[in-house]
Amino acid sequence: MTHRKESNYGKCRRVWVNFPISGELGDMYLELKKRGIVHSTRDAFSQGLRCLHEKIMETDLKKAQLAAARRLNREFDEDTF
């Protein structure tokens, strides 16, 4: 399985991923493939990474928003007194 991404230097980075999946993950893959949601292991892996990345980015954004809100509240409280 190959993943290509343009780097800052215009060259494609290649990462080879080759591993078996079994048990619950294997069952999930087969179900998703049967339903036509994924078309191959490469597709499933790519979609899984994208989903994981999106969730992590959402969490990071929420943490940053919370930190900014707390900072604004502290600054507001300092200005009030």
C-alpha positions in Angstrom: 0.0 0.0 0.0 1.5 3.3 -1.0 0.6 6.8 0.2 1.9 9.8 -1.8 2.1 13.3 -0.6 3.7 16.2 -2.2 6.4 17.5 0.2 7.7 21.1 0.3 10.4 20.1 -2.2 8.0 18.7 -4.8 9.0 15.1 -4.3 6.5 12.4 -3.4 7.1 10.7 -0.1 6.2 7.0 -0.1 5.2 5.0 2.9 4.7 1.3 2.4 2.2 -0.3 4.7 1.7 -4.1 4.5 0.1 -5.9 7.4 -2.7 -8.4 8.0 -5.9 -7.5 9.8 -8.0 -10.0 11.7 -10.7 -10.2 14.3 -13.0 -7.3 14.8 -11.0 -5.0 12.4 -11.1 -7.7 9.7 -14.8 -8.1 10.2 -15.3 -4.3 10.0 -13.3 -4.1 6.8 -15.3 -6.9 5.2 -18.6 -5.3 6.2 -17.6 -1.9 4.8 -16.4 -3.5 1.6 -19.6 -5.5 1.2 -21.6 -2.3 1.7 -19.5 -0.5 -0.9 -18.2 2.1 1.5 -14.6 1.1 0.9 -13.2 -0.6 -2.2 -9.9 -1.9 -1.1 -7.6 -2.2 1.9 -5.8 0.9 0.6 -9.1 2.8 0.5 -10.1 1.6 4.0 -6.7 2.6 5.4 -6.7 6.0 3.8 -10.3 6.7 5.0 -9.4 5.6 8.5 -6.4 7.8 8.7 -8.4 10.8 7.3 -11.1 10.2 9.9 -8.6 9.8 12.8 -6.7 13.0 11.6 -10.0 14.9 11.4 -11.0 13.9 15.0 -7.6 14.8 16.4 -7.7 18.2 14.6 -11.2 18.9 16.0 -9.9 18.0 19.5 -6.9 20.2 19.1 -9.1 23.1 17.9 -11.5 22.7 20.9 -8.5 22.7 23.3 -7.1 25.9 21.6 -10.5 27.6 21.8 -10.9 26.7 25.5 -7.4 28.0 26.2 -8.2 31.2 24.4 -11.5 31.6 26.2 -9.8 31.1 29.5 -7.1 33.6 28.7 -9.7 36.2 27.6 -11.7 35.6 30.8 -8.5 36.1 32.9 -7.7 39.3 31.0 -11.3 40.5 31.4 -11.2 39.8 35.2 -7.9 41.6 35.6 -9.2 44.6 33.7 -12.5 44.7 35.7 -10.8 45.0 39.1 
